[in-house]
Amino acid sequence: MRGFVQILKKKKELIPLIGFMAFAATGATTASLYFLFTKTDVVINKTGNPEPWERVDPSKPQKLITINQQWKPIEELQAVKNMQK
């Protein structure tokens, strides 16, 4: 750690680069954890829920930003789904 600080003292132009890289790494980690714990399309345990798309609420937006989302069921898919039950 001491050598790292000495390098930064000699080459001060690296400080903003390290700051931006730390900010990007923190943002990527935060976004990954957010999507992992809040979104239904991210699955950790596939044995407990092999078909997670069956539990997705169509009225709840799944994207980060959703503009004018309107959902209506597709009749052909509903008919196939009812035949499989």
Backbone atoms as SQL, in Angstrom:
CREATE TABLE atoms (id INTEGER PRIMARY KEY, chain TEXT, resi INTEGER, resn TEXT, atom TEXT, x REAL, y REAL, z REAL);
INSERT INTO atoms VALUES
  (1, 'A', 1, 'MET', 'N', 0.822, -1.186, 0.000),
  (2, 'A', 1, 'MET', 'CA', 0.000, 0.000, 0.000),
  (3, 'A', 1, 'MET', 'C', 0.871, 1.256, 0.000),
  (4, 'A', 2, 'ARG', 'N', 1.975, 1.191, 0.702),
  (5, 'A', 2, 'ARG', 'CA', 2.866, 2.333, 0.785),
  (6, 'A', 2, 'ARG', 'C', 3.455, 2.661, -0.590),
  (7, 'A', 3, 'GLY', 'N', 3.781, 1.634, -1.366),
  (8, 'A', 3, 'GLY', 'CA', 4.312, 1.856, -2.707),
  (9, 'A', 3, 'GLY', 'C', 3.283, 2.488, -3.627),
  (10, 'A', 4, 'PHE', 'N', 2.024, 2.113, -3.446),
  (11, 'A', 4, 'PHE', 'CA', 0.945, 2.681, -4.252),
  (12, 'A', 4, 'PHE', 'C', 0.800, 4.174, -3.980),
  (13, 'A', 5, 'VAL', 'N', 0.870, 4.558, -2.721),
  (14, 'A', 5, 'VAL', 'CA', 0.764, 5.972, -2.356),
  (15, 'A', 5, 'VAL', 'C', 1.959, 6.754, -2.897),
  (16, 'A', 6, 'GLN', 'N', 3.125, 6.161, -2.878),
  (17, 'A', 6, 'GLN', 'CA', 4.308, 6.838, -3.408),
  (18, 'A', 6, 'GLN', 'C', 4.197, 7.041, -4.913),
  (19, 'A', 7, 'ILE', 'N', 3.639, 6.058, -5.604),
  (20, 'A', 7, 'ILE', 'CA', 3.439, 6.219, -7.048),
  (21, 'A', 7, 'ILE', 'C', 2.470, 7.365, -7.315),
  (22, 'A', 8, 'LEU', 'N', 1.395, 7.452, -6.508),
  (23, 'A', 8, 'LEU', 'CA', 0.435, 8.543, -6.687),
  (24, 'A', 8, 'LEU', 'C', 1.055, 9.908, -6.380),
  (25, 'A', 9, 'LYS', 'N', 1.973, 9.963, -5.448),
  (26, 'A', 9, 'LYS', 'CA', 2.643, 11.233, -5.148),
  (27, 'A', 9, 'LYS', 'C', 3.542, 11.662, -6.304),
  (28, 'A', 10, 'LYS', 'N', 4.149, 10.685, -6.976),
  (29, 'A', 10, 'LYS', 'CA', 5.029, 11.009, -8.103),
  (30, 'A', 10, 'LYS', 'C', 4.224, 11.343, -9.361),
  (31, 'A', 11, 'LYS', 'N', 3.168, 10.599, -9.592),
  (32, 'A', 11, 'LYS', 'CA', 2.365, 10.787, -10.812),
  (33, 'A', 11, 'LYS', 'C', 0.949, 11.192, -10.414),
  (34, 'A', 12, 'LYS', 'N', 0.759, 12.463, -10.171),
  (35, 'A', 12, 'LYS', 'CA', -0.527, 12.977, -9.703),
  (36, 'A', 12, 'LYS', 'C', -1.626, 12.899, -10.760),
  (37, 'A', 13, 'GLU', 'N', -1.255, 12.735, -12.009),
  (38, 'A', 13, 'GLU', 'CA', -2.267, 12.642, -13.068),
  (39, 'A', 13, 'GLU', 'C', -3.041, 11.327, -13.010),
  (40, 'A', 14, 'LEU', 'N', -2.580, 10.358, -12.235),
  (41, 'A', 14, 'LEU', 'CA', -3.293, 9.087, -12.094),
  (42, 'A', 14, 'LEU', 'C', -4.452, 9.169, -11.104),
  (43, 'A', 15, 'ILE', 'N', -4.488, 10.182, -10.257),
  (44, 'A', 15, 'ILE', 'CA', -5.520, 10.294, -9.217),
  (45, 'A', 15, 'ILE', 'C', -6.933, 10.373, -9.818),
  (46, 'A', 16, 'PRO', 'N', -7.204, 11.234, -10.818),
  (47, 'A', 16, 'PRO', 'CA', -8.556, 11.242, -11.398),
  (48, 'A', 16, 'PRO', 'C', -8.920, 9.914, -12.069),
  (49, 'A', 17, 'LEU', 'N', -7.952, 9.282, -12.715),
  (50, 'A', 17, 'LEU', 'CA', -8.211, 8.004, -13.364),
  (51, 'A', 17, 'LEU', 'C', -8.622, 6.948, -12.340),
  (52, 'A', 18, 'ILE', 'N', -7.921, 6.894, -11.233),
  (53, 'A', 18, 'ILE', 'CA', -8.256, 5.934, -10.180),
  (54, 'A', 18, 'ILE', 'C', -9.620, 6.266, -9.581),
  (55, 'A', 19, 'GLY', 'N', -9.909, 7.554, -9.434),
  (56, 'A', 19, 'GLY', 'CA', -11.224, 7.966, -8.924),
  (57, 'A', 19, 'GLY', 'C', -12.356, 7.535, -9.838),
  (58, 'A', 20, 'PHE', 'N', -12.189, 7.754, -11.138),
  (59, 'A', 20, 'PHE', 'CA', -13.226, 7.343, -12.095),
  (60, 'A', 20, 'PHE', 'C', -13.394, 5.828, -12.136),
  (61, 'A', 21, 'MET', 'N', -12.292, 5.109, -12.069),
  (62, 'A', 21, 'MET', 'CA', -12.365, 3.644, -12.079),
  (63, 'A', 21, 'MET', 'C', -13.059, 3.119, -10.817),
  (64, 'A', 22, 'ALA', 'N', -12.767, 3.725, -9.679),
  (65, 'A', 22, 'ALA', 'CA', -13.428, 3.318, -8.428),
  (66, 'A', 22, 'ALA', 'C', -14.916, 3.626, -8.490),
  (67, 'A', 23, 'PHE', 'N', -15.278, 4.786, -9.053),
  (68, 'A', 23, 'PHE', 'CA', -16.691, 5.153, -9.200),
  (69, 'A', 23, 'PHE', 'C', -17.404, 4.174, -10.129),
  (70, 'A', 24, 'ALA', 'N', -16.776, 3.799, -11.238),
  (71, 'A', 24, 'ALA', 'CA', -17.385, 2.861, -12.179),
  (72, 'A', 24, 'ALA', 'C', -17.545, 1.469, -11.555),
  (73, 'A', 25, 'ALA', 'N', -16.546, 1.026, -10.825),
  (74, 'A', 25, 'ALA', 'CA', -16.629, -0.291, -10.178),
  (75, 'A', 25, 'ALA', 'C', -17.722, -0.305, -9.112),
  (76, 'A', 26, 'THR', 'N', -17.830, 0.778, -8.364),
  (77, 'A', 26, 'THR', 'CA', -18.882, 0.864, -7.344),
  (78, 'A', 26, 'THR', 'C', -20.264, 0.882, -7.999),
  (79, 'A', 27, 'GLY', 'N', -20.414, 1.631, -9.080),
  (80, 'A', 27, 'GLY', 'CA', -21.690, 1.687, -9.788),
  (81, 'A', 27, 'GLY', 'C', -22.081, 0.345, -10.377),
  (82, 'A', 28, 'ALA', 'N', -21.125, -0.362, -10.962),
  (83, 'A', 28, 'ALA', 'CA', -21.420, -1.675, -11.539),
  (84, 'A', 28, 'ALA', 'C', -21.817, -2.678, -10.465),
  (85, 'A', 29, 'THR', 'N', -21.136, -2.639, -9.344),
  (86, 'A', 29, 'THR', 'CA', -21.477, -3.540, -8.241),
  (87, 'A', 29, 'THR', 'C', -22.857, -3.217, -7.677),
  (88, 'A', 30, 'THR', 'N', -23.134, -1.941, -7.496),
  (89, 'A', 30, 'THR', 'CA', -24.433, -1.526, -6.971),
  (90, 'A', 30, 'THR', 'C', -25.559, -1.910, -7.921),
  (91, 'A', 31, 'ALA', 'N', -25.387, -1.689, -9.214),
  (92, 'A', 31, 'ALA', 'CA', -26.416, -2.048, -10.189),
  (93, 'A', 31, 'ALA', 'C', -26.638, -3.560, -10.218),
  (94, 'A', 32, 'SER', 'N', -25.561, -4.326, -10.146),
  (95, 'A', 32, 'SER', 'CA', -25.694, -5.785, -10.143),
  (96, 'A', 32, 'SER', 'C', -26.485, -6.263, -8.932),
  (97, 'A', 33, 'LEU', 'N', -26.171, -5.736, -7.773),
  (98, 'A', 33, 'LEU', 'CA', -26.903, -6.129, -6.564),
  (99, 'A', 33, 'LEU', 'C', -28.355, -5.675, -6.614),
  (100, 'A', 34, 'TYR', 'N', -28.601, -4.496, -7.156),
  (101, 'A', 34, 'TYR', 'CA', -29.978, -4.007, -7.285),
  (102, 'A', 34, 'TYR', 'C', -30.811, -4.939, -8.159),
  (103, 'A', 35, 'PHE', 'N', -30.289, -5.301, -9.326),
  (104, 'A', 35, 'PHE', 'CA', -31.029, -6.187, -10.219),
  (105, 'A', 35, 'PHE', 'C', -31.153, -7.590, -9.648),
  (106, 'A', 36, 'LEU', 'N', -30.153, -8.048, -8.919),
  (107, 'A', 36, 'LEU', 'CA', -30.184, -9.381, -8.338),
  (108, 'A', 36, 'LEU', 'C', -31.287, -9.514, -7.296),
  (109, 'A', 37, 'PHE', 'N', -31.470, -8.493, -6.479),
  (110, 'A', 37, 'PHE', 'CA', -32.421, -8.604, -5.379),
  (111, 'A', 37, 'PHE', 'C', -33.800, -8.022, -5.672),
  (112, 'A', 38, 'THR', 'N', -33.981, -7.240, -6.731),
  (113, 'A', 38, 'THR', 'CA', -35.284, -6.617, -6.966),
  (114, 'A', 38, 'THR', 'C', -35.994, -7.090, -8.219),
  (115, 'A', 39, 'LYS', 'N', -35.298, -7.642, -9.177),
  (116, 'A', 39, 'LYS', 'CA', -35.929, -8.027, -10.433),
  (117, 'A', 39, 'LYS', 'C', -36.274, -9.514, -10.433),
  (118, 'A', 40, 'THR', 'N', -37.437, -9.836, -10.988),
  (119, 'A', 40, 'THR', 'CA', -37.894, -11.229, -10.976),
  (120, 'A', 40, 'THR', 'C', -37.269, -12.060, -12.087),
  (121, 'A', 41, 'ASP', 'N', -36.694, -11.441, -13.096),
  (122, 'A', 41, 'ASP', 'CA', -36.123, -12.228, -14.194),
  (123, 'A', 41, 'ASP', 'C', -34.696, -12.681, -13.917),
  (124, 'A', 42, 'VAL', 'N', -34.129, -12.309, -12.780),
  (125, 'A', 42, 'VAL', 'CA', -32.812, -12.789, -12.372),
  (126, 'A', 42, 'VAL', 'C', -33.032, -13.961, -11.425),
  (127, 'A', 43, 'VAL', 'N', -32.467, -15.124, -11.756),
  (128, 'A', 43, 'VAL', 'CA', -32.704, -16.332, -10.972),
  (129, 'A', 43, 'VAL', 'C', -31.379, -16.854, -10.438),
  (130, 'A', 44, 'ILE', 'N', -31.335, -17.090, -9.140),
  (131, 'A', 44, 'ILE', 'CA', -30.144, -17.673, -8.535),
  (132, 'A', 44, 'ILE', 'C', -30.331, -19.182, -8.375),
  (133, 'A', 45, 'ASN', 'N', -31.496, -19.596, -7.893),
  (134, 'A', 45, 'ASN', 'CA', -31.786, -20.998, -7.618),
  (135, 'A', 45, 'ASN', 'C', -32.698, -21.549, -8.706),
  (136, 'A', 46, 'LYS', 'N', -32.135, -22.219, -9.692),
  (137, 'A', 46, 'LYS', 'CA', -32.946, -22.747, -10.781),
  (138, 'A', 46, 'LYS', 'C', -33.656, -24.042, -10.410),
  (139, 'A', 47, 'THR', 'N', -33.178, -24.755, -9.378),
  (140, 'A', 47, 'THR', 'CA', -33.846, -25.996, -8.996),
  (141, 'A', 47, 'THR', 'C', -35.134, -25.711, -8.239),
  (142, 'A', 48, 'GLY', 'N', -35.186, -24.634, -7.477),
  (143, 'A', 48, 'GLY', 'CA', -36.394, -24.294, -6.731),
  (144, 'A', 48, 'GLY', 'C', -37.459, -23.656, -7.606),
  (145, 'A', 49, 'ASN', 'N', -37.062, -23.031, -8.686),
  (146, 'A', 49, 'ASN', 'CA', -38.006, -22.363, -9.576),
  (147, 'A', 49, 'ASN', 'C', -37.520, -22.544, -11.017),
  (148, 'A', 50, 'PRO', 'N', -37.803, -23.689, -11.643),
  (149, 'A', 50, 'PRO', 'CA', -37.255, -23.934, -12.977),
  (150, 'A', 50, 'PRO', 'C', -37.859, -23.063, -14.080),
  (151, 'A', 51, 'GLU', 'N', -39.058, -22.519, -13.853),
  (152, 'A', 51, 'GLU', 'CA', -39.704, -21.667, -14.859),
  (153, 'A', 51, 'GLU', 'C', -40.075, -20.330, -14.233),
  (154, 'A', 52, 'PRO', 'N', -39.099, -19.441, -14.033),
  (155, 'A', 52, 'PRO', 'CA', -39.387, -18.188, -13.324),
  (156, 'A', 52, 'PRO', 'C', -40.268, -17.231, -14.126),
  (157, 'A', 53, 'TRP', 'N', -40.334, -17.381, -15.417),
  (158, 'A', 53, 'TRP', 'CA', -41.136, -16.474, -16.237),
  (159, 'A', 53, 'TRP', 'C', -42.626, -16.678, -16.006),
  (160, 'A', 54, 'GLU', 'N', -43.017, -17.799, -15.393),
  (161, 'A', 54, 'GLU', 'CA', -44.424, -18.033, -15.101),
  (162, 'A', 54, 'GLU', 'C', -44.917, -17.149, -13.954),
  (163, 'A', 55, 'ARG', 'N', -44.013, -16.687, -13.104),
  (164, 'A', 55, 'ARG', 'CA', -44.400, -15.886, -11.944),
  (165, 'A', 55, 'ARG', 'C', -44.245, -14.391, -12.171),
  (166, 'A', 56, 'VAL', 'N', -43.874, -13.964, -13.340),
  (167, 'A', 56, 'VAL', 'CA', -43.663, -12.542, -13.613),
  (168, 'A', 56, 'VAL', 'C', -45.024, -11.853, -13.714),
  (169, 'A', 57, 'ASP', 'N', -45.184, -10.779, -12.961),
  (170, 'A', 57, 'ASP', 'CA', -46.419, -10.002, -12.987),
  (171, 'A', 57, 'ASP', 'C', -46.380, -9.083, -14.207),
  (172, 'A', 58, 'PRO', 'N', -47.292, -9.267, -15.165),
  (173, 'A', 58, 'PRO', 'CA', -47.237, -8.447, -16.387),
  (174, 'A', 58, 'PRO', 'C', -47.577, -6.982, -16.158),
  (175, 'A', 59, 'SER', 'N', -48.238, -6.672, -15.058),
  (176, 'A', 59, 'SER', 'CA', -48.582, -5.270, -14.818),
  (177, 'A', 59, 'SER', 'C', -47.424, -4.504, -14.174),
  (178, 'A', 60, 'LYS', 'N', -46.404, -5.223, -13.666),
  (179, 'A', 60, 'LYS', 'CA', -45.252, -4.577, -13.047),
  (180, 'A', 60, 'LYS', 'C', -44.150, -4.416, -14.097),
  (181, 'A', 61, 'PRO', 'N', -43.648, -3.199, -14.312),
  (182, 'A', 61, 'PRO', 'CA', -42.594, -3.009, -15.314),
  (183, 'A', 61, 'PRO', 'C', -41.312, -3.730, -14.912),
  (184, 'A', 62, 'GLN', 'N', -40.642, -4.340, -15.890),
  (185, 'A', 62, 'GLN', 'CA', -39.441, -5.109, -15.634),
  (186, 'A', 62, 'GLN', 'C', -38.180, -4.363, -16.050),
  (187, 'A', 63, 'LYS', 'N', -38.333, -3.263, -16.739),
  (188, 'A', 63, 'LYS', 'CA', -37.175, -2.502, -17.201),
  (189, 'A', 63, 'LYS', 'C', -36.817, -1.430, -16.192),
  (190, 'A', 64, 'LEU', 'N', -35.645, -0.863, -16.325),
  (191, 'A', 64, 'LEU', 'CA', -35.233, 0.217, -15.448),
  (192, 'A', 64, 'LEU', 'C', -36.100, 1.450, -15.685),
  (193, 'A', 65, 'ILE', 'N', -36.381, 1.738, -16.956),
  (194, 'A', 65, 'ILE', 'CA', -37.271, 2.834, -17.325),
  (195, 'A', 65, 'ILE', 'C', -38.299, 2.286, -18.309),
  (196, 'A', 66, 'THR', 'N', -39.571, 2.458, -17.993),
  (197, 'A', 66, 'THR', 'CA', -40.636, 1.981, -18.862),
  (198, 'A', 66, 'THR', 'C', -41.525, 3.158, -19.227),
  (199, 'A', 67, 'ILE', 'N', -41.712, 3.382, -20.513),
  (200, 'A', 67, 'ILE', 'CA', -42.529, 4.493, -20.977),
  (201, 'A', 67, 'ILE', 'C', -43.709, 3.930, -21.755),
  (202, 'A', 68, 'ASN', 'N', -44.916, 4.266, -21.323),
  (203, 'A', 68, 'ASN', 'CA', -46.170, 3.873, -21.989),
  (204, 'A', 68, 'ASN', 'C', -46.272, 2.366, -22.208),
  (205, 'A', 69, 'GLN', 'N', -46.043, 1.598, -21.162),
  (206, 'A', 69, 'GLN', 'CA', -46.174, 0.141, -21.291),
  (207, 'A', 69, 'GLN', 'C', -47.633, -0.242, -21.157),
  (208, 'A', 70, 'GLN', 'N', -48.121, -0.972, -22.130),
  (209, 'A', 70, 'GLN', 'CA', -49.468, -1.517, -22.080),
  (210, 'A', 70, 'GLN', 'C', -49.366, -2.998, -22.350),
  (211, 'A', 71, 'TRP', 'N', -49.951, -3.788, -21.451),
  (212, 'A', 71, 'TRP', 'CA', -49.857, -5.236, -21.580),
  (213, 'A', 71, 'TRP', 'C', -51.227, -5.804, -21.851),
  (214, 'A', 72, 'LYS', 'N', -51.287, -6.674, -22.824),
  (215, 'A', 72, 'LYS', 'CA', -52.508, -7.440, -23.064),
  (216, 'A', 72, 'LYS', 'C', -52.083, -8.854, -23.436),
  (217, 'A', 73, 'PRO', 'N', -52.825, -9.842, -22.975),
  (218, 'A', 73, 'PRO', 'CA', -52.419, -11.225, -23.228),
  (219, 'A', 73, 'PRO', 'C', -52.543, -11.595, -24.708),
  (220, 'A', 74, 'ILE', 'N', -51.644, -12.444, -25.158),
  (221, 'A', 74, 'ILE', 'CA', -51.691, -12.967, -26.522),
  (222, 'A', 74, 'ILE', 'C', -52.541, -14.232, -26.491),
  (223, 'A', 75, 'GLU', 'N', -53.587, -14.244, -27.273),
  (224, 'A', 75, 'GLU', 'CA', -54.568, -15.326, -27.193),
  (225, 'A', 75, 'GLU', 'C', -53.969, -16.688, -27.522),
  (226, 'A', 76, 'GLU', 'N', -53.077, -16.743, -28.509),
  (227, 'A', 76, 'GLU', 'CA', -52.480, -18.022, -28.887),
  (228, 'A', 76, 'GLU', 'C', -51.634, -18.593, -27.752),
  (229, 'A', 77, 'LEU', 'N', -50.871, -17.729, -27.091),
  (230, 'A', 77, 'LEU', 'CA', -50.043, -18.196, -25.988),
  (231, 'A', 77, 'LEU', 'C', -50.893, -18.637, -24.802),
  (232, 'A', 78, 'GLN', 'N', -51.977, -17.932, -24.545),
  (233, 'A', 78, 'GLN', 'CA', -52.876, -18.342, -23.469),
  (234, 'A', 78, 'GLN', 'C', -53.508, -19.699, -23.764),
  (235, 'A', 79, 'ALA', 'N', -53.868, -19.939, -25.035),
  (236, 'A', 79, 'ALA', 'CA', -54.464, -21.219, -25.398),
  (237, 'A', 79, 'ALA', 'C', -53.458, -22.359, -25.214),
  (238, 'A', 80, 'VAL', 'N', -52.209, -22.134, -25.611),
  (239, 'A', 80, 'VAL', 'CA', -51.174, -23.155, -25.429),
  (240, 'A', 80, 'VAL', 'C', -50.922, -23.394, -23.942),
  (241, 'A', 81, 'LYS', 'N', -50.882, -22.330, -23.174),
  (242, 'A', 81, 'LYS', 'CA', -50.659, -22.454, -21.736),
  (243, 'A', 81, 'LYS', 'C', -51.779, -23.240, -21.066),
  (244, 'A', 82, 'ASN', 'N', -53.019, -22.993, -21.481),
  (245, 'A', 82, 'ASN', 'CA', -54.149, -23.721, -20.916),
  (246, 'A', 82, 'ASN', 'C', -54.139, -25.193, -21.338),
  (247, 'A', 83, 'MET', 'N', -53.648, -25.493, -22.527),
  (248, 'A', 83, 'MET', 'CA', -53.586, -26.877, -22.992),
  (249, 'A', 83, 'MET', 'C', -52.539, -27.677, -22.210),
  (250, 'A', 84, 'GLN', 'N', -51.464, -27.014, -21.772),
  (251, 'A', 84, 'GLN', 'CA', -50.398, -27.698, -21.063),
  (252, 'A', 84, 'GLN', 'C', -50.762, -28.024, -19.633),
  (253, 'A', 85, 'LYS', 'N', -51.721, -27.332, -19.072),
  (254, 'A', 85, 'LYS', 'CA', -52.105, -27.572, -17.659),
  (255, 'A', 85, 'LYS', 'C', -52.931, -28.799, -17.498);
